[in-house]
């Protein structure tokens, strides 16, 4: 983090919210010339701070309305089993996230499917057949309250946690608040 200044952080903040922003739009928000902004973004990409760009899609319009979280317990915990499990999970299109966790279970999976019938098929034909799976516990999401993929940006105290924005349609942030 030490190599990033507040301008870099503001660029990251803005790109998380609109990855399609043009350099003139982005440069206006971070108070740089388009050329300087281009060079900063290029540096952030080269340094690995920006790892890619994507579109956010509406799962209900793509027949993936049901969101589930699944706790997975393995029958044993060996390096080979962990590797096999990771390999197999990465190949499952329904799995949108999978995290190895510490606690009463080994993995937490986040998956999207069409409906309960599709989940039953995914569970019976894919998930419980993964290498080493002993048991699963499923939590179907009733309502998605917040789904923000933005990383919290640690701004300096001079900006008090929020980038100062100026321009049409945006309010200037006061440091007196």
Secondary structure, DSSP 8 states (H G I E B T S, - for coil): -TT--HHHHHHHHHHHH-TT--HHHHHHHHT--HHHHHHHHHHHHHTTS---------GGGGT--EEEEEEEEES---HHHHHHHHHHHHT-TTEEEEEE-SSSSSEEEEEEESSHHHHHHHHHHTGGGSTTEEEEEEEE-S--------------TTTTTS----STT-----TT-
